[in-house]
């Protein structure tokens, strides 16, 4: 298990001070991978560096992305954070269940903008959604506080020698880029047969389909089987 496998992604962060504090949190717990998607400020700037204190190297090596899919495309598992339980079929994970995650894989931990958090669109890409236990009457956490809590919990897991059962299954998990290509192929195939109807429900149906596959942890072999099945069905229709 490696600390370098864990990527912390801030989606549309709004405050420079929070970004700097998040970088400091990463360095406190031996993490190095910070990504920002469409930050609402000029980045980096003096306030970011000031609040990062001794973590300027984290800021300097951070990566900026203009869209969400590019930020997660080379990861195998996405853990999204939310301050509330949604009326969607997401796979929720408690803080104590983080030890179930295979940190030998590339993991992305996603945090939403301070004012609103992640939307259902971003959550639909997640393998898991985690909600930190808080006071039910005051559940909203500061962004940097949420980051440091996740850093601490994952640090405890990675900093401890754990003997795990090694499966004989050797096929690699697909990355998010290939999975998104598959979902797009599936959506195009469904469009051809008129499945995604009526039009006003199309976007919601696509998000639900995406959620199904992003939480399945598919291997490259399983993906080839699915592509073969869909291709065969298309040929039979023709």
Buried (B, 14 or more C-beta within 10 A) or exposed (E): BEBEBBBBBBBBBBBBBBBBBBBBBBBBBBBBBBBBBBBBBEBBEEBBBEBBEEBBEBBEEBEEBEEBEBBBBEBBBBBBBBBEEBEEEBEEBEBEEBEEBEBEBBBBBBBBBBEEBBEBEBBBBBBBBBBBEEEEEEEEBEBBBBBBBBBEBBBEBBEEEEEEEEEEEEEEBBBBEBBBBBBEBBBEBBEEEEEBEEEEEBEEBBBBBBBEBBBBBBBEEBBBEBBEEBEEEEEEEE
